[in-house]
């Protein structure tokens, strides 16, 4: 009996150690996440903290972490810029560029996935990762000749350089996950190719469409370069408000941080409400089969 008992104990020891191993792995995992995301959290916390500091407090050495907060910076932002008009412009341009990206990007991604156009997909990816300033001069010349500088049309078309490649590249993986048998069955039942795309493929890729729309809107919302050059006072989006606190002589750090918080806050609130849809969409598109 003693021999059997000792063998059972020796057999059960790994099982007794397993919860401890899981705890150690979980702690190590969260520590790794903390190390990786700490720079982003630190920059965000520094921005929020600086929005409630005066100019003297923002430039103090060493930095002040305990101080009396002030709301004067936010009052300056709204008094110095038409923030509600900028907010409306950002929403209009972001929604317009996102809708057009979905209208043109979904059929393009479906075609690339169905006919295995990998070279075209790589070309779209290259267009996405190229710096926006390389397109700025051609866009400016073209829109100047068309007399579209300072219009919503110019901004929306310029933002398509950001939203359209992203939508196509993300949706290719979702359309590739759809079995070819479903399209073949739809064609046999009398559907044409567009009906198979509209009635079969699109409903199955709703999570991917939601993720693509959310990411496209966020990147369009945060775009600064195109808005600074192609917009005028009536069509400038919200990120341009940050630029008004930078001059040749000094930088108003309090106003700059307050404007950055105002620009970030709507996107942050949206992410809190749609994060489940975005994570689910990106997760479903990351696997095949």
PEPE-V406213 format. One record per pair of residues at least 12 apart in sequence whose C-alpha atoms are under 7 Angstrom apart, sorted by the first residue. I is the first residue (numbers start at 0). J is the second residue. D is the distance in Angstrom with one decimal. If there is no record, write none. Layout:
BEGIN
I_J_D + I_J_D
END
This chain:
BEGIN
46_256_5.4 + 47_256_6.8 + 47_260_6.4 + 49_253_5.8 + 49_256_5.8 + 50_72_6.5 + 50_253_5.0 + 50_254_6.7 + 50_256_4.7 + 50_257_4.4 + 51_68_4.9 + 51_69_5.0 + 51_70_6.0 + 51_72_6.9 + 51_253_6.9 + 52_68_5.9 + 52_69_6.2 + 52_253_6.0 + 53_253_6.0 + 54_251_6.7 + 54_252_6.3 + 54_253_6.0 + 57_252_6.6 + 57_253_7.0 + 72_253_5.7 + 72_254_4.9 + 72_257_6.0 + 73_254_6.9 + 73_257_5.7 + 75_254_6.7 + 76_254_6.1 + 76_258_6.3 + 80_240_6.6 + 82_237_6.9 + 85_235_5.9 + 85_236_4.6 + 85_237_4.5 + 86_236_6.4 + 86_237_5.4 + 88_234_5.9 + 88_235_6.5 + 88_236_5.0 + 89_220_6.0 + 89_236_4.5 + 89_237_5.8 + 92_151_6.7 + 92_154_6.7 + 92_155_5.5 + 93_216_5.2 + 93_219_5.3 + 93_220_5.6 + 94_216_6.5 + 95_155_6.2 + 96_155_5.0 + 96_156_7.0 + 96_158_6.1 + 96_159_5.7 + 96_162_6.7 + 97_162_6.3 + 97_212_6.1 + 97_215_5.8 + 97_216_5.8 + 100_159_6.4 + 100_162_5.8 + 100_163_4.5 + 100_166_6.5 + 101_166_6.8 + 104_163_5.8 + 104_166_5.8 + 104_167_5.0 + 105_167_6.5 + 105_170_6.9 + 107_167_6.6 + 108_167_4.9 + 108_170_5.8 + 108_171_4.9 + 109_171_6.5 + 109_174_5.8 + 111_171_6.9 + 112_171_5.5 + 112_174_6.0 + 112_175_5.3 + 120_168_6.9 + 123_164_5.7 + 124_164_6.6 + 124_168_6.8 + 127_161_6.5 + 127_164_5.6 + 127_165_6.8 + 139_229_6.9 + 148_229_5.4 + 148_230_6.4 + 149_229_5.7 + 149_230_4.1 + 149_231_4.6 + 149_234_6.3 + 150_230_6.5 + 150_234_6.5 + 151_234_6.6 + 153_229_6.8 + 154_226_6.7 + 154_229_6.5 + 154_230_7.0 + 157_225_6.8 + 158_219_6.1 + 161_219_7.0 + 162_215_4.8 + 162_219_6.9 + 165_215_6.9 + 166_211_5.3 + 169_211_6.6 + 170_207_6.3 + 172_284_5.6 + 173_204_6.2 + 173_207_6.5 + 173_284_5.1 + 176_287_5.4 + 176_288_6.1 + 182_195_5.9 + 206_276_6.5 + 206_279_6.6 + 206_280_4.3 + 207_280_4.6 + 207_281_6.7 + 207_284_6.7 + 209_276_6.7 + 209_277_6.6 + 209_280_6.9 + 210_276_6.7 + 210_277_4.5 + 210_280_5.3 + 210_281_6.5 + 217_266_6.7 + 221_238_6.5 + 223_238_5.7 + 223_239_6.4 + 226_239_6.9 + 227_239_6.2 + 237_262_6.3 + 238_262_6.2 + 240_258_6.5 + 241_255_5.6 + 241_258_5.5 + 241_259_6.3
END
